[in-house]
Amino acid sequence: FQAETRKLLDIVTHSLYSEKEVFVRELVSNASDALEKLRHSQLTDSKLDSGKPLEIHISVDEAKGTFTIQDFGIGMTEDEAISNLGTIARSGSKAFLENLKEDGTAGSTKDKIIGQFGVGFYSAFMVGTEIKVYTRSANPGSKGYCWTSDGSGSYEIAEAENVAIGTKIVITLRDDCKEYAQEARVEGIIKKYSNFVDYPVHLNNKKINAVQPLWTKDKNEITEQEHIEFYRYVAGAWDNPQFKLVYKTDSPLAISSLLYIPQRHMEVLGMQREEPGVSLYSRKVMIQAKSKALLPEWLRFVKGVVDCEDLPLNVSRELLQDQSLSKLRQVLTGRVVKWLENEAKSDPKAYNHFFEEFGNFIKEGVCTESESNRANVAKLLRYESSAGTTGEVFSLKEYVDRMKEAQENIYYTCVPKRKFAEESPYFEEFKEKGIEVLFLYDTTDEFVVNNLREVGKHKLVSIDAADIQDSALENPSKDDSKDSSASEDEVLTKEEAKLEAENIADWFRQTLGMQVRKVDVSKRHMSYPAVVTEHDSPAVRKMMAMMSGAAKVGESDMPPTPTNLEINVNHPIIKKVWAVKSQNPEFAKQIAEQVNTTEKQTVRWRCNCRLFFSVLI
């Protein structure tokens, strides 16, 4: 194979990286590796010493248009400079690690060396017209050298005087890259990409990387104040985290992470949608800021850092070479769900406060997660129920644990307020028979239960559903054995009563016409004249209105949706309507229509019921 050096260098410097600013990251990483090599070599050879602290120094000069970075690390001999700088894609750091592995002395150094491709240095040609490298090996008696190139495909190397042990790179910036001679601009880049490298980074004699990479420490060594400061740094926040997680594992990937959940989020204030809050690092160097690929979108409220050493990065260290990120996402998502579940168990009060603020994110997760993971996310849901008091919430598991022995389904009702649920005609039978009902107050809850459908073997069923099949509802209630209050002259045989009930239902069906799909005799135990079943929920109706454009002119422009009506033939109003239909059919029709209309608006039922009763009785 043959390659034109100038063309290859042009590809590396102009086509490999998406942003010019990453040259700072690459050079800082190289400097960090040089310091780590010296630190490790000193363990076996005490003669190696730069005489300087293990630090990285960067200086910028706007007047001269230069960017300079210097480390007091291992340095290079003439041969090493020719080999490492004069050969594209030869990684001195990788070669150093391979030698350590052969000797069996790699130790912790293998986790601290960043470079692996041998092209990071050439990123400097993206911004520079000329690059000078002053270097001197830490080996005793080594000479200093100056390596010079303009990136045109050739370089010069010569001995130089007064060169300190280590490496200094001086870049003369291009006219369109003078921004990298501005201190504020460079400081921002260092903090963005290289704030957590192992060694101090100074910019114009000011230490920049003051924040420690806490995720590398044992969780018992991290103080509460350190957690607060680190959370505020990565989240750009001023509050304190309510939950925190230090998560480390070696399988299936080597992961070190530090995650936080804030006290509140901005979406609740009507602000713009939250951005993902977790950044991806590899060996303490940032790969993706606020990565959208680390966690599913519904977990965008989580803040923190994930460092994965096993990521197969491409040459520019900006993208991954295979599907490892999807595996990382799967592992992290499962761990975050488990984390929240554990928080709910250890401190239910604190978790309920969290759910009050972030519950809509959890509900979004139930609706958007894959079917295999949906049940796990559903464990995080919390709802009020008829078994508790106002403000008291329960998990779906707690509901299941309290289910009656013969009960088959989990029952819920979607209402704006608890009062409406407790006064609902649908709730009456469940209350009568001691069957717990979940109270769902948000319109999004309807979509949640429709996506979830079941918990374990128990189906989620709305109490206003038609023809509910459940052994617990078939058991006789305490009033089922009581005789009717009707006089003996009005008592009918069972067959006659059944026939009359069917006739009443048939009359309602004919009278209401297109307003109903069908009318059935209700089997529910209730004190109301009728109930509507299989009707469109408010959320569904609103969505239909938006899709049809009716929402622009008001929902009242939507044609009424035919419903299924169940009538209680034993109720005085129904009996009275049936009795007066012959003498005053128009009045009876008006009352039948009012019964149907009122049942669609059950929140106003009680006042209307009293009105009907006073008119008819």
Summary of the structure (lengths in Angstrom):
residues: 617
radius of gyration: 36.5
end to end distance: 102.9
largest distance: 124.6
contacts: 1851
relative contact order: 0.06
helix: 44%
strand: 18%
